[in-house]
Amino acid sequence: MITGIVNRDFEPIIPLSVYGADGKTYIKNAIVDTGFNGWLSLPPNLIAQLNLRWKRRGRAILGDGSECVFNIYEAMLVWDGELLTIPVDEADSEPLVGMSLMNGYQLVVQVFPGGLVELSKVSPV
Amino acid sequence: MTTKQPRYSKEEFARLGDEIYESQVRPQVEAGNYGKIVAIDLETGDFEVDASEIAACDRLEATHPDAQIWIVRIGSGYVRRFGGQTKRI
């Protein structure tokens, strides 16, 4: 199980261990974002800090209906005790955890500042 | 090992990617592959299809290590939806 907390801005936050190109793990707090269908997005300065490798580009639609072309990197991270390699999207926002990374998990959020966030593995019906 | 970098601006990348997808790739992949990812090398026009984005790109890079890859989700204009993306001030 992965656990986190709802912050004062009503954002569900979980800690993530992401591997940098130097092989070290870096703990980053990320916002659980059910409106994001990717795996993980990181801002350009964190991608540079982790020295992730650029892999490809694609087109995305944003919350306001506009579209953009964005860079995709890849990184290894520890997710619920397992090592995963996932696409990392470059986005000018706080780190976001998307629905693809939470695939196969149940998300429970106590919606008040200080409330608990829990992600637990489930068997799809 | 050299590190791969984009060799085109974002605008040019998308323009070339759309052109190759529409003219060469789409007619070959659209039937029966809805929702899968196509990875296209902009410089050779070669492509790979897979439900897994990483698997499609890995296969393309196995034969084209320096590929300039544009990805498309079959049947959609977008490979990602970013919900309430906001910039911190």
Backbone of each chain as ProteinMPNN parsed JSONL, in Angstrom:
{"seq_chain_A": "MITGIVNRDFEPIIPLSVYGADGKTYIKNAIVDTGFNGWLSLPPNLIAQLNLRWKRRGRAILGDGSECVFNIYEAMLVWDGELLTIPVDEADSEPLVGMSLMNGYQLVVQVFPGGLVELSKVSPV", "coords_chain_A": {"N_chain_A": [[0.843, -1.204, 0.0], [0.384, 2.271, -0.694], [0.811, 5.297, 0.928], [-0.354, 8.616, 1.707], [-1.013, 12.121, 2.15], [-3.571, 14.642, 2.469], [-3.026, 17.939, 1.567], [-2.898, 21.426, 2.731], [-3.874, 22.834, 0.606], [-5.836, 21.258, -0.393], [-4.816, 19.161, -1.912], [-4.178, 15.832, -2.817], [-1.384, 14.199, -1.734], [1.352, 12.096, -2.464], [4.406, 10.366, -1.579], [7.135, 9.73, -3.794], [9.67, 7.504, -4.966], [12.095, 8.155, -7.135], [14.406, 7.117, -9.605], [17.447, 8.66, -10.429], [19.691, 9.435, -13.199], [22.136, 8.928, -12.137], [21.83, 6.706, -10.622], [21.006, 6.983, -8.049], [18.29, 7.207, -5.666], [15.645, 9.529, -5.553], [13.489, 11.206, -3.433], [10.358, 12.397, -4.151], [7.588, 14.508, -3.712], [4.341, 13.999, -4.966], [1.347, 15.008, -6.673], [-1.712, 13.369, -6.602], [-3.534, 12.926, -9.442], [-6.448, 12.583, -10.895], [-7.415, 13.514, -13.255], [-5.472, 13.299, -15.092], [-4.24, 11.217, -17.51], [-1.846, 9.904, -17.885], [1.328, 8.548, -16.705], [3.364, 9.742, -14.964], [4.085, 13.131, -14.376], [6.636, 15.557, -14.585], [8.226, 18.673, -13.71], [10.372, 20.726, -15.848], [12.791, 21.442, -14.474], [13.14, 19.444, -12.536], [13.36, 17.175, -14.14], [15.761, 17.763, -15.355], [17.42, 17.755, -13.104], [17.307, 15.064, -12.351], [18.439, 14.074, -14.559], [17.214, 12.726, -16.716], [16.651, 10.685, -19.654], [15.825, 11.957, -22.822], [13.133, 10.777, -24.789], [10.962, 10.86, -26.675], [8.187, 12.539, -28.439], [4.819, 13.799, -28.137], [1.288, 14.618, -28.563], [-0.819, 16.501, -26.433], [-3.946, 17.084, -24.68], [-5.072, 19.809, -22.829], [-6.42, 20.909, -19.627], [-7.929, 23.187, -20.146], [-8.851, 22.812, -22.65], [-7.128, 23.433, -24.656], [-4.35, 22.456, -26.792], [-1.123, 20.817, -26.727], [2.31, 20.183, -27.661], [4.403, 17.857, -26.219], [7.324, 16.853, -24.339], [8.598, 13.552, -23.765], [10.094, 11.558, -21.378], [11.909, 8.822, -19.812], [11.791, 6.963, -16.782], [12.971, 5.078, -13.941], [11.154, 3.91, -11.188], [10.249, 3.381, -7.741], [7.433, 1.685, -6.961], [4.981, 0.975, -4.809], [6.726, -0.864, -3.659], [7.696, -2.21, -5.849], [9.871, -2.241, -8.733], [9.56, -0.099, -11.409], [9.635, 0.818, -14.879], [8.727, 3.748, -16.383], [6.902, 6.036, -18.593], [7.73, 9.475, -18.47], [6.267, 12.528, -18.38], [6.939, 15.809, -19.534], [5.923, 18.623, -17.876], [4.747, 21.823, -16.982], [4.233, 21.981, -14.057], [3.557, 21.12, -10.618], [4.898, 17.897, -9.603], [2.948, 15.243, -10.939], [0.909, 12.425, -10.361], [-0.519, 10.126, -12.462], [-3.434, 8.41, -13.878], [-2.599, 6.103, -15.268], [-0.351, 5.181, -13.922], [-1.559, 4.455, -11.576], [-2.995, 2.286, -12.298], [-4.801, -0.629, -11.647], [-5.037, -0.228, -8.966], [-6.699, 0.769, -5.919], [-7.987, 3.853, -4.997], [-8.218, 5.775, -2.134], [-9.369, 8.619, -0.547], [-9.349, 10.805, 2.136], [-11.091, 13.598, 2.294], [-10.029, 16.287, 3.5], [-7.943, 18.81, 4.909], [-4.965, 17.308, 5.945], [-6.066, 14.841, 5.815], [-6.087, 11.276, 5.068], [-4.442, 9.596, 2.331], [-4.769, 6.773, 0.406], [-3.45, 4.154, -1.506], [-4.172, 1.088, -2.739], [-3.499, -2.186, -3.916], [-5.686, -3.841, -6.162], [-7.67, -6.584, -7.385], [-8.628, -6.594, -10.665], [-12.04, -6.749, -11.641]], "CA_chain_A": [[0.0, 0.0, 0.0], [1.072, 3.563, -0.725], [0.005, 6.238, 1.705], [0.014, 10.021, 1.661], [-1.834, 13.023, 2.969], [-4.146, 15.8, 1.769], [-2.388, 19.149, 2.116], [-3.787, 22.554, 3.024], [-4.485, 23.281, -0.654], [-6.741, 20.18, -0.82], [-4.172, 18.301, -2.898], [-3.719, 14.551, -2.283], [0.053, 14.102, -2.001], [2.053, 10.868, -2.072], [5.841, 10.414, -1.863], [7.613, 8.808, -4.823], [11.121, 7.331, -5.083], [12.449, 8.114, -8.551], [15.837, 6.956, -9.837], [18.14, 9.554, -11.338], [20.649, 8.759, -14.079], [23.292, 8.555, -11.319], [21.514, 5.489, -9.895], [20.483, 7.29, -6.707], [16.856, 7.492, -5.65], [15.252, 10.838, -5.043], [12.1, 11.203, -2.973], [9.629, 13.578, -4.606], [6.155, 14.485, -3.445], [3.562, 14.166, -6.191], [-0.096, 15.172, -6.485], [-2.553, 12.384, -7.284], [-4.361, 13.715, -10.362], [-7.283, 11.654, -11.661], [-7.688, 14.128, -14.553], [-4.285, 13.077, -15.922], [-4.307, 9.788, -17.845], [-0.505, 9.347, -18.06], [1.946, 7.899, -15.549], [3.959, 10.732, -14.061], [4.642, 14.318, -15.025], [7.602, 16.306, -13.779], [8.614, 19.941, -14.33], [11.676, 20.656, -16.523], [13.949, 21.52, -13.571], [13.336, 18.127, -11.901], [13.848, 16.269, -15.192], [17.188, 18.088, -15.505], [18.11, 17.316, -11.886], [17.408, 13.604, -12.408], [19.198, 13.786, -15.787], [16.481, 11.692, -17.451], [16.909, 10.691, -21.092], [14.699, 12.297, -23.703], [12.784, 9.625, -25.6], [9.991, 11.061, -27.756], [7.203, 13.601, -28.247], [3.437, 13.512, -28.516], [0.38, 15.756, -28.403], [-1.721, 16.355, -25.291], [-4.999, 18.087, -24.511], [-4.992, 20.357, -21.472], [-7.683, 21.102, -18.932], [-8.716, 24.295, -20.713], [-9.254, 22.45, -24.01], [-6.067, 23.71, -25.625], [-3.465, 21.317, -26.977], [0.295, 21.147, -26.77], [3.261, 19.12, -27.964], [5.195, 17.75, -24.993], [8.443, 15.907, -24.312], [8.439, 12.38, -22.907], [11.324, 10.933, -20.918], [11.566, 7.604, -19.096], [12.502, 6.84, -15.51], [12.648, 3.961, -13.071], [10.736, 4.335, -9.856], [9.747, 2.356, -6.833], [5.985, 1.862, -6.827], [4.444, -0.062, -3.932], [7.757, -1.865, -3.431], [8.166, -2.791, -7.113], [10.621, -1.358, -9.6], [8.877, 0.063, -12.695], [10.093, 1.839, -15.819], [7.501, 4.406, -16.859], [7.062, 7.3, -19.291], [7.647, 10.684, -17.64], [5.895, 13.644, -19.245], [7.396, 17.125, -19.084], [4.802, 19.557, -17.732], [5.067, 22.944, -16.108], [3.388, 21.967, -12.863], [4.095, 20.247, -9.588], [4.837, 16.5, -10.05], [1.602, 14.673, -10.931], [0.74, 10.991, -10.571], [-1.71, 9.953, -13.286], [-4.233, 7.185, -13.782], [-1.898, 4.912, -15.786], [0.516, 4.665, -12.853], [-2.44, 3.887, -10.54], [-3.715, 1.156, -12.894], [-4.827, -1.813, -10.786], [-5.062, 0.19, -7.56], [-7.864, 1.471, -5.375], [-7.593, 5.127, -4.393], [-9.122, 6.268, -1.095], [-8.906, 9.922, -0.069], [-10.149, 11.516, 3.14], [-10.954, 14.937, 1.745], [-9.894, 17.449, 4.38], [-6.514, 18.997, 5.122], [-4.459, 16.33, 6.897], [-6.721, 13.552, 5.574], [-5.208, 10.237, 4.53], [-4.537, 9.121, 0.945], [-4.323, 5.372, 0.384], [-3.519, 3.428, -2.771], [-3.933, -0.328, -2.476], [-3.655, -3.034, -5.096], [-6.923, -4.612, -6.221], [-7.782, -7.466, -8.542], [-9.715, -6.123, -11.534], [-13.172, -7.684, -11.749]], "C_chain_A": [[0.874, 1.249, 0.0], [0.203, 4.551, 0.049], [0.551, 7.657, 1.582], [-0.985, 10.831, 2.458], [-2.398, 14.153, 2.095], [-3.572, 17.064, 2.408], [-3.392, 20.289, 2.302], [-4.449, 23.132, 1.783], [-5.435, 22.228, -1.229], [-6.151, 19.33, -1.933], [-3.757, 16.985, -2.237], [-2.271, 14.303, -2.703], [0.568, 12.73, -1.585], [3.553, 11.021, -2.37], [6.219, 9.371, -2.913], [9.126, 8.711, -4.773], [11.467, 7.139, -6.55], [13.959, 7.984, -8.679], [16.357, 8.015, -10.79], [19.113, 8.761, -12.191], [21.897, 8.32, -13.307], [23.034, 7.297, -10.487], [21.0, 5.722, -8.481], [18.969, 7.474, -6.79], [16.608, 8.847, -5.005], [13.791, 10.755, -4.633], [11.45, 12.518, -3.4], [8.168, 13.436, -4.196], [5.402, 14.76, -4.737], [2.083, 14.247, -5.854], [-0.824, 14.075, -7.262], [-3.569, 13.154, -8.129], [-5.175, 12.775, -11.25], [-7.693, 12.241, -13.015], [-6.536, 13.98, -15.529], [-4.224, 11.585, -16.233], [-2.937, 9.153, -18.106], [0.002, 8.689, -16.788], [2.433, 8.928, -14.524], [4.355, 11.935, -14.892], [5.567, 15.007, -14.04], [7.913, 17.62, -14.484], [10.033, 19.848, -14.887], [12.867, 20.68, -15.567], [14.215, 20.191, -12.854], [13.854, 17.097, -12.902], [15.345, 16.497, -15.399], [17.978, 17.597, -14.296], [18.323, 15.802, -11.898], [18.206, 13.145, -13.631], [18.544, 12.659, -16.595], [16.753, 11.822, -18.943], [15.65, 11.045, -21.87], [14.418, 11.112, -24.61], [11.927, 9.959, -26.821], [9.099, 12.255, -27.481], [5.819, 13.12, -28.663], [2.594, 14.756, -28.292], [-0.57, 15.469, -27.248], [-2.83, 17.389, -25.358], [-4.986, 18.516, -23.046], [-6.38, 20.599, -20.901], [-8.55, 22.202, -19.523], [-9.116, 24.026, -22.162], [-8.195, 22.752, -25.059], [-5.179, 22.477, -25.759], [-2.017, 21.761, -26.993], [1.092, 19.921, -27.182], [4.207, 19.051, -26.772], [6.276, 16.682, -25.125], [8.149, 14.754, -23.368], [9.823, 11.781, -22.631], [10.946, 9.57, -20.356], [12.372, 7.561, -17.809], [12.093, 5.548, -14.822], [12.167, 4.53, -11.756], [10.286, 3.144, -9.038], [8.27, 2.649, -6.606], [5.445, 0.699, -6.01], [5.447, -1.217, -3.774], [8.298, -2.52, -4.699], [8.904, -1.751, -7.941], [9.933, -1.301, -10.965], [9.643, 1.04, -13.564], [8.856, 2.436, -16.465], [7.839, 5.631, -17.717], [6.918, 8.464, -18.303], [7.401, 11.871, -18.572], [6.417, 14.96, -18.668], [6.2, 18.071, -19.045], [5.158, 20.603, -16.689], [4.149, 22.992, -14.898], [4.126, 21.181, -11.793], [4.059, 18.807, -10.12], [3.422, 15.929, -9.889], [1.667, 13.169, -11.159], [-0.579, 10.789, -11.311], [-2.325, 8.571, -13.179], [-3.491, 5.948, -14.289], [-0.968, 4.316, -14.739], [-0.319, 3.975, -11.773], [-3.267, 2.713, -11.066], [-3.641, -0.069, -11.972], [-4.87, -1.499, -9.302], [-6.395, 0.833, -7.192], [-7.368, 2.714, -4.667], [-8.645, 5.556, -3.375], [-8.548, 7.564, -0.552], [-9.871, 10.449, 0.993], [-10.016, 12.997, 2.826], [-11.128, 16.017, 2.816], [-8.395, 17.609, 4.612], [-6.021, 18.055, 6.229], [-5.089, 14.96, 6.723], [-5.772, 12.56, 4.919], [-5.507, 9.924, 3.065], [-3.998, 7.694, 0.941], [-4.51, 4.774, -1.005], [-3.217, 1.971, -2.478], [-4.289, -1.144, -3.708], [-4.977, -3.779, -5.04], [-6.863, -5.546, -7.423], [-8.92, -6.956, -9.408], [-10.79, -7.182, -11.667], [-13.281, -8.185, -13.187]], "O_chain_A": [[1.946, 1.283, 0.604], [-1.007, 4.621, -0.164], [1.747, 7.869, 1.382], [-1.701, 10.313, 3.315], [-1.778, 14.562, 1.113], [-3.623, 17.239, 3.626], [-4.587, 20.125, 2.055], [-5.457, 23.832, 1.878], [-5.799, 22.291, -2.403], [-6.876, 18.832, -2.794], [-3.068, 16.998, -1.217], [-1.973, 14.21, -3.894], [0.264, 12.251, -0.493], [3.927, 11.725, -3.308], [5.685, 8.261, -2.916], [9.804, 9.717, -4.562], [11.175, 6.098, -7.139], [14.71, 8.647, -7.963], [15.769, 8.244, -11.847], [19.342, 7.575, -11.953], [22.633, 7.445, -13.763], [23.905, 6.864, -9.733], [20.607, 4.78, -7.793], [18.431, 7.844, -7.833], [17.275, 9.243, -4.049], [12.951, 10.285, -5.401], [11.923, 13.603, -3.061], [7.585, 12.359, -4.323], [5.776, 15.643, -5.508], [1.617, 13.644, -4.887], [-0.571, 13.882, -8.452], [-4.363, 13.934, -7.603], [-4.664, 12.236, -12.232], [-8.264, 11.528, -13.84], [-6.602, 14.468, -16.657], [-4.164, 10.769, -15.314], [-2.866, 7.99, -18.505], [-0.776, 8.319, -15.908], [1.971, 8.969, -13.383], [4.898, 11.787, -15.987], [5.319, 15.036, -12.834], [7.873, 17.689, -15.712], [10.814, 18.999, -14.459], [13.862, 20.002, -15.82], [15.367, 19.844, -12.592], [14.681, 16.252, -12.561], [16.105, 15.548, -15.593], [19.085, 17.08, -14.447], [19.384, 15.315, -11.507], [18.598, 11.982, -13.729], [19.223, 11.759, -17.091], [17.047, 12.908, -19.442], [14.568, 10.514, -21.62], [15.345, 10.504, -25.144], [12.144, 9.397, -27.894], [9.216, 12.908, -26.444], [5.671, 12.169, -29.43], [3.098, 15.805, -27.89], [-1.063, 14.351, -27.095], [-2.69, 18.431, -25.998], [-4.9, 17.683, -22.144], [-7.384, 20.504, -21.607], [-9.775, 22.153, -19.412], [-9.659, 24.906, -22.83], [-8.342, 22.372, -26.221], [-5.248, 21.563, -24.938], [-1.714, 22.928, -27.239], [0.629, 18.786, -27.072], [4.755, 20.072, -26.356], [6.158, 15.742, -25.911], [7.539, 14.935, -22.314], [10.606, 11.536, -23.548], [9.776, 9.19, -20.415], [13.496, 8.059, -17.751], [11.023, 4.995, -15.079], [12.709, 5.52, -11.264], [9.989, 2.067, -9.556], [7.903, 3.72, -6.123], [5.453, -0.441, -6.473], [5.066, -2.387, -3.758], [9.251, -3.297, -4.637], [8.618, -0.555, -7.873], [9.743, -2.334, -11.607], [10.238, 1.99, -13.055], [8.033, 1.716, -17.03], [8.923, 6.199, -17.592], [6.073, 8.425, -17.408], [8.221, 12.177, -19.438], [6.344, 15.191, -17.461], [5.543, 18.293, -20.062], [5.779, 20.313, -15.666], [3.376, 23.936, -14.735], [5.202, 20.638, -12.044], [3.26, 18.517, -11.011], [2.782, 16.103, -8.851], [2.388, 12.696, -12.037], [-1.631, 11.226, -10.845], [-1.813, 7.688, -12.491], [-3.729, 4.849, -13.789], [-0.807, 3.098, -14.666], [0.143, 3.031, -11.132], [-4.139, 2.203, -10.363], [-2.557, -0.488, -11.569], [-4.752, -2.399, -8.47], [-7.111, 1.364, -8.042], [-6.454, 2.655, -3.845], [-9.823, 5.687, -3.709], [-7.387, 7.614, -0.145], [-11.077, 10.526, 0.758], [-8.964, 13.593, 3.057], [-12.21, 16.573, 3.005], [-7.653, 16.632, 4.518], [-6.596, 18.014, 7.317], [-4.7, 14.01, 7.402], [-4.782, 12.946, 4.296], [-6.653, 9.978, 2.619], [-2.893, 7.442, 1.422], [-5.582, 4.874, -1.601], [-2.122, 1.646, -2.017], [-5.236, -0.842, -4.434], [-5.354, -4.293, -3.987], [-6.097, -5.321, -8.36], [-10.06, -6.887, -8.95], [-10.493, -8.37, -11.792], [-14.167, -8.981, -13.498]]}, "seq_chain_B": "MTTKQPRYSKEEFARLGDEIYESQVRPQVEAGNYGKIVAIDLETGDFEVDASEIAACDRLEATHPDAQIWIVRIGSGYVRRFGGQTKRI", "coords_chain_B": {"N_chain_B": [[28.157, 6.039, -25.512], [25.866, 8.013, -27.274], [23.685, 10.64, -26.288], [20.325, 10.775, -27.04], [18.715, 13.453, -28.657], [16.092, 15.858, -29.356], [15.8, 16.785, -32.768], [14.302, 18.614, -34.077], [12.117, 21.466, -33.956], [9.344, 21.773, -31.656], [7.012, 22.369, -33.081], [7.67, 21.688, -35.718], [8.208, 19.006, -35.355], [5.66, 17.98, -34.682], [4.298, 18.611, -37.025], [5.642, 17.114, -39.024], [5.228, 14.577, -37.933], [2.404, 14.322, -37.948], [1.969, 14.444, -40.689], [3.271, 12.131, -41.702], [1.883, 10.172, -40.27], [-0.806, 10.501, -41.142], [-0.606, 10.134, -43.963], [0.876, 7.767, -44.442], [0.818, 5.901, -42.294], [-1.625, 5.671, -40.833], [-3.649, 4.425, -42.605], [-2.761, 1.805, -42.517], [-2.882, 0.948, -39.886], [-5.227, 1.592, -38.528], [-7.546, -0.05, -38.449], [-8.844, -2.218, -36.083], [-7.015, -1.613, -34.078], [-7.671, 0.261, -32.16], [-6.994, 2.703, -29.719], [-4.43, 1.786, -29.202], [-0.852, 2.465, -29.197], [1.069, 4.159, -31.621], [4.367, 4.329, -32.614], [6.39, 6.457, -34.356], [9.168, 6.857, -36.465], [10.432, 9.85, -37.396], [12.299, 10.265, -39.383], [12.709, 8.045, -41.008], [10.248, 7.055, -41.45], [9.488, 4.639, -40.527], [7.62, 2.486, -38.326], [6.101, 1.327, -35.224], [3.61, -0.591, -33.567], [1.854, -0.896, -30.526], [0.152, -1.885, -27.517], [1.478, -1.052, -25.335], [3.245, 1.828, -24.7], [5.996, 2.097, -24.149], [6.982, -0.38, -25.03], [6.441, -0.271, -27.811], [8.113, 1.871, -28.561], [10.62, 0.91, -27.736], [10.958, -1.258, -29.477], [11.123, 0.09, -31.925], [13.424, 1.584, -31.5], [15.259, -0.427, -31.328], [15.928, -1.076, -33.899], [16.398, 1.426, -34.953], [18.363, 3.26, -33.412], [18.727, 5.977, -33.016], [16.294, 7.158, -33.382], [13.86, 9.655, -34.116], [11.23, 10.067, -32.369], [7.759, 10.211, -32.78], [4.72, 9.954, -31.146], [1.462, 8.509, -31.445], [-1.899, 8.098, -30.456], [-3.998, 5.621, -31.53], [-6.942, 6.462, -33.184], [-7.407, 8.718, -31.729], [-6.8, 12.216, -31.103], [-4.885, 12.749, -29.296], [-2.22, 11.766, -27.081], [-2.134, 12.068, -24.411], [-4.092, 13.246, -21.637], [-4.082, 16.077, -19.802], [-5.31, 17.077, -16.84], [-6.146, 19.424, -14.729], [-3.992, 21.243, -15.34], [-1.859, 23.472, -13.923], [0.189, 26.331, -13.59], [2.507, 27.044, -11.097], [2.581, 30.049, -9.202]], "CA_chain_B": [[26.792, 6.147, -26.043], [25.408, 9.395, -27.394], [22.344, 10.854, -25.761], [19.405, 11.228, -28.081], [18.092, 14.757, -28.439], [15.214, 16.222, -30.48], [16.49, 17.558, -33.806], [13.342, 19.525, -34.697], [11.306, 22.221, -33.001], [8.091, 21.072, -31.338], [6.05, 22.6, -34.164], [8.12, 20.891, -36.86], [8.048, 17.613, -34.924], [4.24, 17.634, -34.797], [3.908, 18.726, -38.432], [6.175, 15.929, -39.705], [4.569, 13.399, -37.373], [1.032, 14.265, -38.467], [2.035, 14.185, -42.13], [3.603, 10.712, -41.92], [0.799, 9.349, -39.737], [-1.999, 10.578, -41.992], [-0.405, 9.665, -45.335], [1.465, 6.43, -44.582], [0.647, 4.957, -41.19], [-3.028, 5.498, -40.445], [-4.388, 3.411, -43.368], [-2.282, 0.451, -42.204], [-3.015, 0.55, -38.475], [-6.441, 2.027, -37.84], [-8.51, -1.134, -38.23], [-8.561, -3.213, -35.054], [-5.979, -1.215, -33.107], [-8.129, 1.453, -31.45], [-6.443, 2.93, -28.376], [-3.012, 1.423, -29.102], [0.115, 3.531, -29.484], [1.972, 4.025, -32.762], [5.599, 5.1, -32.501], [6.862, 6.703, -35.725], [10.446, 7.545, -36.621], [10.191, 10.923, -38.358], [13.312, 10.336, -40.438], [12.62, 6.909, -41.939], [8.842, 6.714, -41.633], [9.219, 3.323, -39.942], [6.785, 2.611, -37.134], [5.735, 0.13, -34.46], [2.323, -0.466, -32.868], [1.741, -1.746, -29.34], [-0.666, -1.326, -26.441], [2.438, -0.418, -24.422], [4.027, 2.914, -25.316], [7.429, 1.809, -24.013], [7.3, -1.526, -25.89], [6.458, 0.198, -29.204], [9.313, 2.7, -28.766], [11.803, 0.044, -27.605], [11.121, -2.036, -30.722], [11.585, 1.016, -32.969], [14.809, 1.967, -31.194], [16.133, -1.581, -31.528], [16.431, -1.008, -35.28], [16.777, 2.819, -35.219], [18.735, 3.742, -32.073], [18.684, 7.438, -32.935], [14.987, 7.547, -33.926], [13.137, 10.835, -33.628], [9.941, 9.368, -32.261], [6.475, 10.882, -32.565], [3.739, 8.914, -30.82], [0.054, 8.811, -31.709], [-2.838, 7.085, -29.971], [-4.869, 5.328, -32.67], [-8.341, 6.834, -32.979], [-7.5, 9.903, -30.876], [-5.862, 13.268, -31.47], [-3.984, 13.017, -28.168], [-1.723, 10.616, -26.324], [-2.353, 12.333, -22.98], [-4.98, 14.304, -21.158], [-3.651, 16.713, -18.561], [-6.53, 17.654, -16.29], [-6.114, 20.82, -14.304], [-2.591, 21.644, -15.295], [-1.69, 24.892, -13.615], [1.553, 26.741, -13.293], [2.608, 27.697, -9.795], [3.123, 31.405, -9.263]], "C_chain_B": [[26.376, 7.625, -26.114], [23.987, 9.506, -26.849], [21.464, 11.427, -26.863], [18.778, 12.564, -27.688], [17.137, 15.044, -29.592], [15.972, 17.091, -31.484], [15.556, 18.532, -34.527], [12.623, 20.294, -33.596], [10.028, 21.427, -32.717], [7.086, 21.185, -32.482], [6.378, 21.706, -35.368], [7.927, 19.391, -36.576], [6.6, 17.156, -35.156], [3.798, 17.642, -36.261], [4.361, 17.486, -39.211], [5.455, 14.662, -39.241], [3.167, 13.223, -37.921], [1.018, 13.867, -39.946], [2.283, 12.698, -42.407], [2.453, 9.827, -41.439], [-0.382, 9.316, -40.706], [-1.783, 9.908, -43.346], [0.044, 8.206, -45.399], [1.02, 5.427, -43.526], [-0.82, 4.636, -40.919], [-3.774, 4.42, -41.248], [-3.985, 1.978, -43.002], [-2.637, -0.006, -40.792], [-4.409, 0.746, -37.883], [-7.414, 0.885, -37.525], [-8.03, -2.081, -37.129], [-7.533, -2.835, -34.009], [-6.374, 0.004, -32.272], [-7.529, 1.536, -30.041], [-4.981, 2.551, -28.221], [-2.123, 2.609, -29.498], [0.922, 3.182, -30.736], [3.181, 4.9, -32.493], [6.199, 5.212, -33.897], [8.233, 7.38, -35.678], [10.284, 8.574, -37.738], [11.14, 10.865, -39.542], [13.273, 9.179, -41.422], [11.168, 6.567, -42.257], [8.494, 5.339, -41.075], [8.424, 3.49, -38.641], [6.54, 1.264, -36.478], [4.431, 0.425, -33.726], [2.33, -1.392, -31.659], [0.788, -1.087, -28.35], [0.233, -0.6, -25.442], [3.287, 0.591, -25.171], [5.522, 2.587, -25.289], [7.829, 0.643, -24.928], [7.387, -1.102, -27.352], [7.743, 0.979, -29.483], [10.586, 1.868, -28.663], [12.046, -0.748, -28.888], [11.642, -1.15, -31.845], [13.052, 1.379, -32.746], [15.784, 0.794, -31.345], [16.723, -1.56, -32.934], [16.895, 0.4, -35.647], [17.143, 3.485, -33.892], [18.589, 5.26, -31.911], [17.327, 7.998, -33.4], [14.446, 8.809, -33.265], [11.684, 10.407, -33.565], [8.773, 10.297, -31.933], [5.469, 9.796, -32.253], [2.324, 9.426, -31.006], [-0.78, 7.709, -31.064], [-3.872, 6.862, -31.076], [-6.328, 5.649, -32.319], [-8.516, 8.067, -32.118], [-6.502, 10.957, -31.357], [-4.766, 13.459, -30.433], [-3.476, 11.729, -27.536], [-1.89, 10.823, -24.825], [-3.451, 13.374, -22.785], [-4.416, 14.804, -19.844], [-4.853, 17.472, -18.018], [-6.425, 19.119, -15.961], [-4.7, 21.342, -14.217], [-2.455, 23.141, -15.04], [-0.245, 25.174, -13.239], [1.553, 27.428, -11.932], [3.175, 29.102, -9.936], [3.799, 31.749, -7.94]], "O_chain_B": [[26.516, 8.375, -25.148], [23.197, 8.567, -26.946], [21.803, 12.413, -27.518], [18.369, 12.769, -26.545], [17.337, 14.535, -30.695], [16.692, 18.014, -31.103], [15.967, 19.198, -35.477], [12.53, 19.836, -32.457], [9.683, 20.512, -33.465], [6.395, 20.22, -32.811], [5.503, 21.065, -35.95], [7.533, 18.624, -37.454], [6.349, 16.101, -35.74], [3.022, 16.787, -36.687], [3.584, 16.886, -39.953], [5.118, 13.792, -40.044], [2.776, 12.123, -38.313], [0.188, 13.075, -40.392], [1.602, 12.085, -43.229], [2.087, 8.858, -42.104], [-0.891, 8.249, -41.048], [-2.661, 9.196, -43.833], [-0.358, 7.479, -46.307], [0.861, 4.242, -43.819], [-1.2, 3.472, -40.793], [-4.461, 3.586, -40.657], [-4.778, 1.049, -43.159], [-2.691, -1.206, -40.523], [-4.743, 0.144, -36.862], [-8.029, 0.862, -36.458], [-6.953, -2.669, -37.226], [-7.206, -3.645, -33.142], [-5.51, 0.7, -31.738], [-7.555, 0.568, -29.281], [-4.343, 2.932, -27.24], [-2.587, 3.605, -30.053], [1.397, 2.057, -30.888], [3.038, 6.082, -32.179], [6.483, 4.205, -34.545], [8.433, 8.35, -34.946], [10.03, 8.215, -38.888], [10.809, 11.374, -40.612], [13.75, 9.309, -42.55], [10.893, 5.864, -43.23], [7.339, 4.917, -41.139], [8.543, 4.503, -37.952], [6.74, 0.21, -37.081], [4.184, 1.558, -33.314], [2.761, -2.541, -31.755], [0.638, 0.135, -28.349], [-0.195, 0.349, -24.785], [3.96, 0.258, -26.146], [6.224, 2.777, -26.282], [8.899, 0.677, -25.535], [8.3, -1.521, -28.063], [8.386, 0.776, -30.513], [11.532, 2.091, -29.419], [13.184, -0.896, -29.334], [12.495, -1.569, -32.628], [13.827, 1.469, -33.699], [16.99, 1.0, -31.475], [17.865, -1.969, -33.144], [17.705, 0.557, -36.561], [16.324, 4.197, -33.31], [18.356, 5.758, -30.81], [17.228, 9.169, -33.765], [14.553, 9.008, -32.055], [10.989, 10.385, -34.581], [8.797, 11.051, -30.96], [5.36, 8.821, -32.996], [2.021, 10.594, -30.764], [-0.418, 6.533, -31.116], [-4.541, 7.802, -31.506], [-6.867, 5.183, -31.316], [-9.645, 8.439, -31.798], [-5.477, 10.62, -31.951], [-3.829, 14.229, -30.647], [-4.194, 10.733, -27.461], [-1.798, 9.869, -24.052], [-3.696, 14.236, -23.629], [-4.286, 14.043, -18.885], [-5.355, 18.397, -18.656], [-6.6, 19.968, -16.834], [-4.257, 21.82, -13.172], [-2.887, 23.965, -15.847], [0.437, 24.34, -12.642], [0.712, 28.282, -11.652], [4.124, 29.328, -10.687], [4.323, 32.852, -7.783]]}, "name": "protein", "num_of_chains": 2, "seq": "MITGIVNRDFEPIIPLSVYGADGKTYIKNAIVDTGFNGWLSLPPNLIAQLNLRWKRRGRAILGDGSECVFNIYEAMLVWDGELLTIPVDEADSEPLVGMSLMNGYQLVVQVFPGGLVELSKVSPVMTTKQPRYSKEEFARLGDEIYESQVRPQVEAGNYGKIVAIDLETGDFEVDASEIAACDRLEATHPDAQIWIVRIGSGYVRRFGGQTKRI"}
